[in-house]
Amino acid sequence: MDNFEALLKEKGLTKTAFSDLLGIKKQNLNGLMKNPTLETIKRFATTLDVPMWQLFASSQEVQETKNTITCPHCGKPIELKVK
């Protein structure tokens, strides 16, 4: 969940405040973040009022251009060819 910390900051929340919203201890939140299940991801997204994908990538990282992705290592666009 690469974008989680940025989302918390954007929403004006600390990890402690977010864990309070979830009704869990901060230590448990850290454990859930290390190995989240699909249900955990859905719960985080619902609590933050964002789509699930936004926990992993910022809207700037998601390109509108069809058939391209951004290389996570160098940041260059990679064109995909659909057969």
Distance bins in CASP14 RR format, pairs under 12 A and 6 or more apart:
PFRMAT RR
TARGET T0000
AUTHOR 0000-0000-0000
RMODE 2
METHOD distances of the structure
MODEL  1
1 7 0 0 0 0 1 0 0 0 0 0 0
1 8 0 0 0 0 0 1 0 0 0 0 0
1 29 0 0 0 0 0 1 0 0 0 0 0
1 30 0 0 0 0 0 1 0 0 0 0 0
1 31 0 0 0 0 0 1 0 0 0 0 0
1 32 0 0 0 0 1 0 0 0 0 0 0
1 33 1 0 0 1 0 0 0 0 0 0 0
1 34 0 0 0 0 1 0 0 0 0 0 0
1 35 0 0 0 0 0 1 0 0 0 0 0
1 36 1 0 0 1 0 0 0 0 0 0 0
1 40 0 0 0 0 1 0 0 0 0 0 0
1 41 1 0 0 1 0 0 0 0 0 0 0
1 44 1 0 0 1 0 0 0 0 0 0 0
1 45 0 0 0 0 1 0 0 0 0 0 0
1 48 0 0 0 0 0 1 0 0 0 0 0
1 50 0 0 0 0 0 1 0 0 0 0 0
1 52 0 0 0 0 1 0 0 0 0 0 0
1 53 0 0 0 0 0 1 0 0 0 0 0
1 54 0 0 0 0 1 0 0 0 0 0 0
1 55 1 0 1 0 0 0 0 0 0 0 0
1 56 1 0 1 0 0 0 0 0 0 0 0
1 57 0 0 0 0 1 0 0 0 0 0 0
2 33 0 0 0 0 0 1 0 0 0 0 0
2 53 0 0 0 0 0 1 0 0 0 0 0
2 54 0 0 0 0 0 1 0 0 0 0 0
2 55 0 0 0 0 1 0 0 0 0 0 0
2 56 1 0 1 0 0 0 0 0 0 0 0
2 57 1 0 0 1 0 0 0 0 0 0 0
2 58 0 0 0 0 1 0 0 0 0 0 0
2 61 0 0 0 0 1 0 0 0 0 0 0
2 72 0 0 0 0 1 0 0 0 0 0 0
3 9 0 0 0 0 0 1 0 0 0 0 0
3 10 0 0 0 0 1 0 0 0 0 0 0
3 11 0 0 0 0 0 1 0 0 0 0 0
3 41 0 0 0 0 0 1 0 0 0 0 0
3 44 0 0 0 0 0 1 0 0 0 0 0
3 45 0 0 0 0 0 1 0 0 0 0 0
3 48 0 0 0 0 0 1 0 0 0 0 0
3 50 0 0 0 0 1 0 0 0 0 0 0
3 51 0 0 0 0 0 1 0 0 0 0 0
3 52 0 0 0 0 0 1 0 0 0 0 0
3 53 0 0 0 0 1 0 0 0 0 0 0
3 54 1 0 0 1 0 0 0 0 0 0 0
3 55 1 0 1 0 0 0 0 0 0 0 0
3 56 1 0 1 0 0 0 0 0 0 0 0
3 57 1 0 1 0 0 0 0 0 0 0 0
3 58 1 0 1 0 0 0 0 0 0 0 0
3 59 0 0 0 0 1 0 0 0 0 0 0
3 60 0 0 0 0 0 1 0 0 0 0 0
3 61 1 0 0 1 0 0 0 0 0 0 0
3 62 0 0 0 0 0 1 0 0 0 0 0
4 10 0 0 0 0 0 1 0 0 0 0 0
4 11 0 0 0 0 0 1 0 0 0 0 0
4 13 0 0 0 0 0 1 0 0 0 0 0
4 15 0 0 0 0 1 0 0 0 0 0 0
4 18 0 0 0 0 1 0 0 0 0 0 0
4 29 0 0 0 0 0 1 0 0 0 0 0
4 30 0 0 0 0 0 1 0 0 0 0 0
4 32 0 0 0 0 0 1 0 0 0 0 0
4 33 1 0 0 1 0 0 0 0 0 0 0
4 34 0 0 0 0 0 1 0 0 0 0 0
4 36 0 0 0 0 1 0 0 0 0 0 0
4 40 0 0 0 0 0 1 0 0 0 0 0
4 41 0 0 0 0 1 0 0 0 0 0 0
4 44 1 0 0 1 0 0 0 0 0 0 0
4 45 0 0 0 0 0 1 0 0 0 0 0
4 47 0 0 0 0 0 1 0 0 0 0 0
4 48 0 0 0 0 1 0 0 0 0 0 0
4 50 0 0 0 0 0 1 0 0 0 0 0
4 52 0 0 0 0 0 1 0 0 0 0 0
4 54 0 0 0 0 1 0 0 0 0 0 0
4 55 1 0 1 0 0 0 0 0 0 0 0
4 56 0 0 0 0 1 0 0 0 0 0 0
4 57 0 0 0 0 0 1 0 0 0 0 0
4 58 0 0 0 0 0 1 0 0 0 0 0
5 11 0 0 0 0 0 1 0 0 0 0 0
5 12 0 0 0 0 0 1 0 0 0 0 0
5 13 0 0 0 0 0 1 0 0 0 0 0
5 14 0 0 0 0 0 1 0 0 0 0 0
5 15 0 0 0 0 1 0 0 0 0 0 0
5 18 0 0 0 0 0 1 0 0 0 0 0
5 33 0 0 0 0 1 0 0 0 0 0 0
5 48 0 0 0 0 0 1 0 0 0 0 0
5 55 0 0 0 0 0 1 0 0 0 0 0
5 58 0 0 0 0 0 1 0 0 0 0 0
6 12 0 0 0 0 0 1 0 0 0 0 0
6 13 0 0 0 0 0 1 0 0 0 0 0
6 48 0 0 0 0 0 1 0 0 0 0 0
6 50 0 0 0 0 0 1 0 0 0 0 0
6 54 0 0 0 0 1 0 0 0 0 0 0
6 55 0 0 0 0 1 0 0 0 0 0 0
6 56 0 0 0 0 0 1 0 0 0 0 0
6 57 0 0 0 0 0 1 0 0 0 0 0
6 58 1 0 0 1 0 0 0 0 0 0 0
6 59 0 0 0 0 0 1 0 0 0 0 0
6 60 0 0 0 0 0 1 0 0 0 0 0
6 61 0 0 0 0 0 1 0 0 0 0 0
7 13 0 0 0 0 1 0 0 0 0 0 0
7 15 0 0 0 0 0 1 0 0 0 0 0
7 18 0 0 0 0 1 0 0 0 0 0 0
7 44 0 0 0 0 1 0 0 0 0 0 0
7 45 0 0 0 0 1 0 0 0 0 0 0
7 47 0 0 0 0 0 1 0 0 0 0 0
7 48 1 0 1 0 0 0 0 0 0 0 0
7 49 0 0 0 0 1 0 0 0 0 0 0
7 50 1 0 0 1 0 0 0 0 0 0 0
7 51 0 0 0 0 0 1 0 0 0 0 0
7 52 0 0 0 0 0 1 0 0 0 0 0
7 53 0 0 0 0 0 1 0 0 0 0 0
7 54 1 0 0 1 0 0 0 0 0 0 0
7 55 1 0 0 1 0 0 0 0 0 0 0
7 56 0 0 0 0 0 1 0 0 0 0 0
7 57 0 0 0 0 0 1 0 0 0 0 0
7 58 0 0 0 0 1 0 0 0 0 0 0
7 59 0 0 0 0 0 1 0 0 0 0 0
8 14 1 0 0 1 0 0 0 0 0 0 0
8 15 1 0 0 1 0 0 0 0 0 0 0
8 16 0 0 0 0 0 1 0 0 0 0 0
8 17 0 0 0 0 1 0 0 0 0 0 0
8 18 1 0 1 0 0 0 0 0 0 0 0
8 19 0 0 0 0 0 1 0 0 0 0 0
8 21 0 0 0 0 0 1 0 0 0 0 0
8 29 0 0 0 0 0 1 0 0 0 0 0
8 33 0 0 0 0 0 1 0 0 0 0 0
8 44 0 0 0 0 1 0 0 0 0 0 0
8 47 0 0 0 0 0 1 0 0 0 0 0
8 48 1 0 0 1 0 0 0 0 0 0 0
8 50 0 0 0 0 0 1 0 0 0 0 0
8 54 0 0 0 0 0 1 0 0 0 0 0
8 55 0 0 0 0 0 1 0 0 0 0 0
9 15 0 0 0 0 0 1 0 0 0 0 0
9 17 0 0 0 0 0 1 0 0 0 0 0
9 18 0 0 0 0 0 1 0 0 0 0 0
9 48 0 0 0 0 0 1 0 0 0 0 0
9 58 0 0 0 0 0 1 0 0 0 0 0
10 48 0 0 0 0 1 0 0 0 0 0 0
10 49 0 0 0 0 0 1 0 0 0 0 0
10 50 0 0 0 0 1 0 0 0 0 0 0
10 54 0 0 0 0 1 0 0 0 0 0 0
10 58 0 0 0 0 1 0 0 0 0 0 0
10 59 0 0 0 0 0 1 0 0 0 0 0
11 17 0 0 0 0 1 0 0 0 0 0 0
11 18 0 0 0 0 1 0 0 0 0 0 0
11 21 0 0 0 0 1 0 0 0 0 0 0
11 44 0 0 0 0 0 1 0 0 0 0 0
11 45 0 0 0 0 0 1 0 0 0 0 0
11 47 0 0 0 0 1 0 0 0 0 0 0
11 48 1 0 0 1 0 0 0 0 0 0 0
11 49 0 0 0 0 1 0 0 0 0 0 0
11 50 0 0 0 0 1 0 0 0 0 0 0
11 54 0 0 0 0 0 1 0 0 0 0 0
12 18 0 0 0 0 1 0 0 0 0 0 0
12 21 0 0 0 0 0 1 0 0 0 0 0
12 48 0 0 0 0 0 1 0 0 0 0 0
13 19 0 0 0 0 1 0 0 0 0 0 0
13 20 0 0 0 0 1 0 0 0 0 0 0
13 21 1 0 0 1 0 0 0 0 0 0 0
13 22 0 0 0 0 0 1 0 0 0 0 0
13 26 0 0 0 0 0 1 0 0 0 0 0
13 29 0 0 0 0 0 1 0 0 0 0 0
13 44 0 0 0 0 0 1 0 0 0 0 0
13 47 0 0 0 0 1 0 0 0 0 0 0
13 48 0 0 0 0 1 0 0 0 0 0 0
13 49 0 0 0 0 0 1 0 0 0 0 0
14 20 0 0 0 0 1 0 0 0 0 0 0
14 21 0 0 0 0 0 1 0 0 0 0 0
14 26 0 0 0 0 1 0 0 0 0 0 0
14 29 0 0 0 0 0 1 0 0 0 0 0
15 21 0 0 0 0 0 1 0 0 0 0 0
15 22 0 0 0 0 0 1 0 0 0 0 0
15 24 0 0 0 0 0 1 0 0 0 0 0
15 25 0 0 0 0 0 1 0 0 0 0 0
15 26 1 0 1 0 0 0 0 0 0 0 0
15 27 0 0 0 0 0 1 0 0 0 0 0
15 28 0 0 0 0 0 1 0 0 0 0 0
15 29 1 0 0 1 0 0 0 0 0 0 0
15 30 1 0 0 1 0 0 0 0 0 0 0
15 31 0 0 0 0 0 1 0 0 0 0 0
15 32 0 0 0 0 0 1 0 0 0 0 0
15 33 0 0 0 0 1 0 0 0 0 0 0
15 44 0 0 0 0 0 1 0 0 0 0 0
16 22 0 0 0 0 0 1 0 0 0 0 0
16 23 0 0 0 0 0 1 0 0 0 0 0
16 24 0 0 0 0 0 1 0 0 0 0 0
16 25 0 0 0 0 1 0 0 0 0 0 0
16 26 1 0 1 0 0 0 0 0 0 0 0
16 27 0 0 0 0 0 1 0 0 0 0 0
16 28 0 0 0 0 0 1 0 0 0 0 0
16 29 0 0 0 0 1 0 0 0 0 0 0
16 30 0 0 0 0 0 1 0 0 0 0 0
17 23 0 0 0 0 0 1 0 0 0 0 0
17 26 0 0 0 0 1 0 0 0 0 0 0
17 29 0 0 0 0 0 1 0 0 0 0 0
17 47 0 0 0 0 0 1 0 0 0 0 0
17 48 0 0 0 0 0 1 0 0 0 0 0
18 24 0 0 0 0 1 0 0 0 0 0 0
18 25 0 0 0 0 0 1 0 0 0 0 0
18 26 0 0 0 0 1 0 0 0 0 0 0
18 28 0 0 0 0 0 1 0 0 0 0 0
18 29 1 0 0 1 0 0 0 0 0 0 0
18 30 0 0 0 0 0 1 0 0 0 0 0
18 32 0 0 0 0 0 1 0 0 0 0 0
18 33 0 0 0 0 0 1 0 0 0 0 0
18 43 0 0 0 0 0 1 0 0 0 0 0
18 44 0 0 0 0 1 0 0 0 0 0 0
18 47 1 0 0 1 0 0 0 0 0 0 0
18 48 1 0 0 1 0 0 0 0 0 0 0
19 25 1 0 0 1 0 0 0 0 0 0 0
19 26 1 0 1 0 0 0 0 0 0 0 0
19 27 0 0 0 0 1 0 0 0 0 0 0
19 28 1 0 0 1 0 0 0 0 0 0 0
19 29 1 0 1 0 0 0 0 0 0 0 0
19 30 0 0 0 0 1 0 0 0 0 0 0
19 31 0 0 0 0 0 1 0 0 0 0 0
19 32 0 0 0 0 1 0 0 0 0 0 0
19 33 0 0 0 0 0 1 0 0 0 0 0
19 43 0 0 0 0 0 1 0 0 0 0 0
19 44 0 0 0 0 0 1 0 0 0 0 0
19 47 0 0 0 0 0 1 0 0 0 0 0
20 26 0 0 0 0 1 0 0 0 0 0 0
20 28 0 0 0 0 0 1 0 0 0 0 0
20 29 0 0 0 0 1 0 0 0 0 0 0
20 47 0 0 0 0 0 1 0 0 0 0 0
21 29 0 0 0 0 0 1 0 0 0 0 0
21 43 0 0 0 0 0 1 0 0 0 0 0
21 44 0 0 0 0 1 0 0 0 0 0 0
21 46 0 0 0 0 0 1 0 0 0 0 0
21 47 1 0 1 0 0 0 0 0 0 0 0
21 48 0 0 0 0 1 0 0 0 0 0 0
21 49 0 0 0 0 0 1 0 0 0 0 0
22 28 0 0 0 0 1 0 0 0 0 0 0
22 29 1 0 0 1 0 0 0 0 0 0 0
22 32 0 0 0 0 1 0 0 0 0 0 0
22 33 0 0 0 0 0 1 0 0 0 0 0
22 40 0 0 0 0 1 0 0 0 0 0 0
22 43 1 0 0 1 0 0 0 0 0 0 0
22 44 1 0 0 1 0 0 0 0 0 0 0
22 45 0 0 0 0 0 1 0 0 0 0 0
22 46 0 0 0 0 0 1 0 0 0 0 0
22 47 1 0 0 1 0 0 0 0 0 0 0
22 48 0 0 0 0 0 1 0 0 0 0 0
23 29 0 0 0 0 1 0 0 0 0 0 0
23 32 0 0 0 0 0 1 0 0 0 0 0
23 43 0 0 0 0 0 1 0 0 0 0 0
23 47 0 0 0 0 1 0 0 0 0 0 0
24 30 0 0 0 0 0 1 0 0 0 0 0
24 31 0 0 0 0 1 0 0 0 0 0 0
24 32 1 0 0 1 0 0 0 0 0 0 0
24 33 0 0 0 0 0 1 0 0 0 0 0
24 40 0 0 0 0 0 1 0 0 0 0 0
24 43 0 0 0 0 0 1 0 0 0 0 0
24 44 0 0 0 0 0 1 0 0 0 0 0
24 47 0 0 0 0 0 1 0 0 0 0 0
25 31 0 0 0 0 0 1 0 0 0 0 0
25 32 0 0 0 0 0 1 0 0 0 0 0
26 32 0 0 0 0 0 1 0 0 0 0 0
26 33 0 0 0 0 0 1 0 0 0 0 0
27 33 0 0 0 0 0 1 0 0 0 0 0
27 34 0 0 0 0 0 1 0 0 0 0 0
28 34 0 0 0 0 0 1 0 0 0 0 0
28 40 0 0 0 0 0 1 0 0 0 0 0
29 36 0 0 0 0 0 1 0 0 0 0 0
29 40 0 0 0 0 1 0 0 0 0 0 0
29 43 0 0 0 0 0 1 0 0 0 0 0
29 44 0 0 0 0 1 0 0 0 0 0 0
29 47 0 0 0 0 0 1 0 0 0 0 0
30 36 0 0 0 0 0 1 0 0 0 0 0
31 37 0 0 0 0 0 1 0 0 0 0 0
31 40 0 0 0 0 1 0 0 0 0 0 0
32 39 0 0 0 0 0 1 0 0 0 0 0
32 40 1 0 1 0 0 0 0 0 0 0 0
32 41 0 0 0 0 1 0 0 0 0 0 0
32 43 0 0 0 0 1 0 0 0 0 0 0
32 44 0 0 0 0 1 0 0 0 0 0 0
32 47 0 0 0 0 0 1 0 0 0 0 0
32 55 0 0 0 0 0 1 0 0 0 0 0
33 40 0 0 0 0 1 0 0 0 0 0 0
33 41 0 0 0 0 0 1 0 0 0 0 0
33 43 0 0 0 0 0 1 0 0 0 0 0
33 44 0 0 0 0 1 0 0 0 0 0 0
33 55 0 0 0 0 1 0 0 0 0 0 0
34 40 0 0 0 0 0 1 0 0 0 0 0
35 41 0 0 0 0 0 1 0 0 0 0 0
36 42 0 0 0 0 1 0 0 0 0 0 0
36 43 0 0 0 0 1 0 0 0 0 0 0
36 44 1 0 0 1 0 0 0 0 0 0 0
36 45 0 0 0 0 0 1 0 0 0 0 0
36 52 0 0 0 0 0 1 0 0 0 0 0
36 55 0 0 0 0 1 0 0 0 0 0 0
36 56 0 0 0 0 0 1 0 0 0 0 0
37 43 0 0 0 0 1 0 0 0 0 0 0
37 44 0 0 0 0 0 1 0 0 0 0 0
38 44 0 0 0 0 0 1 0 0 0 0 0
38 45 0 0 0 0 0 1 0 0 0 0 0
38 52 0 0 0 0 1 0 0 0 0 0 0
38 55 0 0 0 0 0 1 0 0 0 0 0
39 45 0 0 0 0 0 1 0 0 0 0 0
39 46 0 0 0 0 0 1 0 0 0 0 0
39 52 0 0 0 0 0 1 0 0 0 0 0
40 46 0 0 0 0 0 1 0 0 0 0 0
40 47 0 0 0 0 0 1 0 0 0 0 0
40 52 0 0 0 0 0 1 0 0 0 0 0
40 55 0 0 0 0 0 1 0 0 0 0 0
41 47 0 0 0 0 0 1 0 0 0 0 0
41 48 0 0 0 0 0 1 0 0 0 0 0
41 50 0 0 0 0 0 1 0 0 0 0 0
41 51 0 0 0 0 0 1 0 0 0 0 0
41 52 1 0 1 0 0 0 0 0 0 0 0
41 53 0 0 0 0 1 0 0 0 0 0 0
41 54 0 0 0 0 0 1 0 0 0 0 0
41 55 1 0 0 1 0 0 0 0 0 0 0
41 56 0 0 0 0 1 0 0 0 0 0 0
42 48 0 0 0 0 0 1 0 0 0 0 0
42 50 0 0 0 0 0 1 0 0 0 0 0
42 51 0 0 0 0 0 1 0 0 0 0 0
42 52 1 0 0 1 0 0 0 0 0 0 0
42 53 0 0 0 0 0 1 0 0 0 0 0
42 55 0 0 0 0 1 0 0 0 0 0 0
43 52 0 0 0 0 0 1 0 0 0 0 0
43 55 0 0 0 0 0 1 0 0 0 0 0
44 50 0 0 0 0 1 0 0 0 0 0 0
44 51 0 0 0 0 0 1 0 0 0 0 0
44 52 0 0 0 0 1 0 0 0 0 0 0
44 54 0 0 0 0 0 1 0 0 0 0 0
44 55 1 0 0 1 0 0 0 0 0 0 0
44 56 0 0 0 0 0 1 0 0 0 0 0
45 51 1 0 0 1 0 0 0 0 0 0 0
45 52 1 0 1 0 0 0 0 0 0 0 0
45 53 0 0 0 0 1 0 0 0 0 0 0
45 54 1 0 0 1 0 0 0 0 0 0 0
45 55 1 0 1 0 0 0 0 0 0 0 0
45 56 0 0 0 0 0 1 0 0 0 0 0
46 52 0 0 0 0 1 0 0 0 0 0 0
46 54 0 0 0 0 0 1 0 0 0 0 0
46 55 0 0 0 0 0 1 0 0 0 0 0
47 55 0 0 0 0 0 1 0 0 0 0 0
48 54 0 0 0 0 1 0 0 0 0 0 0
48 55 1 0 0 1 0 0 0 0 0 0 0
49 55 0 0 0 0 0 1 0 0 0 0 0
50 56 0 0 0 0 0 1 0 0 0 0 0
50 57 0 0 0 0 0 1 0 0 0 0 0
50 58 0 0 0 0 0 1 0 0 0 0 0
50 59 0 0 0 0 1 0 0 0 0 0 0
51 57 0 0 0 0 0 1 0 0 0 0 0
51 58 0 0 0 0 0 1 0 0 0 0 0
51 59 0 0 0 0 1 0 0 0 0 0 0
51 62 0 0 0 0 0 1 0 0 0 0 0
53 59 0 0 0 0 1 0 0 0 0 0 0
53 61 0 0 0 0 1 0 0 0 0 0 0
53 62 1 0 0 1 0 0 0 0 0 0 0
54 60 0 0 0 0 0 1 0 0 0 0 0
54 61 0 0 0 0 1 0 0 0 0 0 0
54 62 0 0 0 0 1 0 0 0 0 0 0
56 62 0 0 0 0 1 0 0 0 0 0 0
56 72 0 0 0 0 0 1 0 0 0 0 0
57 63 0 0 0 0 0 1 0 0 0 0 0
57 69 0 0 0 0 0 1 0 0 0 0 0
57 70 0 0 0 0 1 0 0 0 0 0 0
57 72 0 0 0 0 1 0 0 0 0 0 0
58 70 0 0 0 0 0 1 0 0 0 0 0
60 70 0 0 0 0 1 0 0 0 0 0 0
60 75 0 0 0 0 0 1 0 0 0 0 0
61 69 0 0 0 0 1 0 0 0 0 0 0
61 70 1 0 0 1 0 0 0 0 0 0 0
61 71 0 0 0 0 0 1 0 0 0 0 0
61 72 0 0 0 0 1 0 0 0 0 0 0
61 75 0 0 0 0 1 0 0 0 0 0 0
61 77 0 0 0 0 0 1 0 0 0 0 0
62 68 0 0 0 0 0 1 0 0 0 0 0
62 69 0 0 0 0 1 0 0 0 0 0 0
62 70 0 0 0 0 1 0 0 0 0 0 0
63 69 1 0 0 1 0 0 0 0 0 0 0
63 70 1 0 0 1 0 0 0 0 0 0 0
63 71 0 0 0 0 0 1 0 0 0 0 0
63 75 0 0 0 0 0 1 0 0 0 0 0
63 76 0 0 0 0 0 1 0 0 0 0 0
63 77 1 0 0 1 0 0 0 0 0 0 0
63 78 0 0 0 0 0 1 0 0 0 0 0
63 79 0 0 0 0 0 1 0 0 0 0 0
63 80 0 0 0 0 0 1 0 0 0 0 0
65 77 1 0 0 1 0 0 0 0 0 0 0
65 78 0 0 0 0 0 1 0 0 0 0 0
65 79 0 0 0 0 1 0 0 0 0 0 0
65 80 0 0 0 0 0 1 0 0 0 0 0
66 77 0 0 0 0 0 1 0 0 0 0 0
66 79 0 0 0 0 1 0 0 0 0 0 0
66 80 0 0 0 0 1 0 0 0 0 0 0
66 81 0 0 0 0 0 1 0 0 0 0 0
66 82 0 0 0 0 1 0 0 0 0 0 0
67 77 0 0 0 0 1 0 0 0 0 0 0
67 78 0 0 0 0 1 0 0 0 0 0 0
67 79 1 0 0 1 0 0 0 0 0 0 0
67 80 1 0 1 0 0 0 0 0 0 0 0
67 81 1 0 0 1 0 0 0 0 0 0 0
67 82 1 0 0 1 0 0 0 0 0 0 0
67 83 0 0 0 0 0 1 0 0 0 0 0
68 75 0 0 0 0 0 1 0 0 0 0 0
68 76 0 0 0 0 1 0 0 0 0 0 0
68 77 1 0 1 0 0 0 0 0 0 0 0
68 78 1 0 0 1 0 0 0 0 0 0 0
68 79 1 0 1 0 0 0 0 0 0 0 0
68 80 1 0 0 1 0 0 0 0 0 0 0
68 81 0 0 0 0 0 1 0 0 0 0 0
68 82 0 0 0 0 0 1 0 0 0 0 0
69 75 0 0 0 0 1 0 0 0 0 0 0
69 76 0 0 0 0 0 1 0 0 0 0 0
69 77 1 0 0 1 0 0 0 0 0 0 0
69 78 1 0 1 0 0 0 0 0 0 0 0
69 79 0 0 0 0 1 0 0 0 0 0 0
69 80 1 0 0 1 0 0 0 0 0 0 0
70 76 1 0 0 1 0 0 0 0 0 0 0
70 77 1 0 1 0 0 0 0 0 0 0 0
70 78 1 0 0 1 0 0 0 0 0 0 0
70 79 0 0 0 0 0 1 0 0 0 0 0
70 80 0 0 0 0 0 1 0 0 0 0 0
71 77 1 0 0 1 0 0 0 0 0 0 0
71 78 1 0 1 0 0 0 0 0 0 0 0
71 79 0 0 0 0 0 1 0 0 0 0 0
71 80 0 0 0 0 0 1 0 0 0 0 0
72 78 0 0 0 0 0 1 0 0 0 0 0
END
